[in-house]
């Protein structure tokens, strides 16, 4: 990608790691959880994988934001995507596999899931605003 430079190397690396985890969890869902989880739990886990993947891809693309974007906001949006993935998908992974894959009581995480979703929504909003030129 000549002429394009990565502006947020650390966030890009973290996003790549999260992408790797999304593939592993997707494979785990298809090959390790099928028949072990109730349908509703398996569906929740798969939804978490989908949202995880979508937001990883957006975060990675945002790492190459064009020069006209407000880069302080782009960086904030990327960090929101990363945080939202952990809080939204991460809590769903733990909640949907409780008692089957791990024997931890994680019910206290339930209220954190919508906070993660709200952070993902905020990430999209901040990314949109980052593309709007500032008035001078």
Buried (B, 14 or more C-beta within 10 A) or exposed (E): EEEEEBBBEEBBEBBBEBBEBBEEBBEBBEEEBEEEBEEEBBEBBBBBBEBBBBBBBBBBEBBBBEEEBBBEBBBBBBBBBBBBBBBBBBBBBBBBBBEEBEEEEBEEBEEBBEBBBBBBEBBBEBBEBBEEEEEE
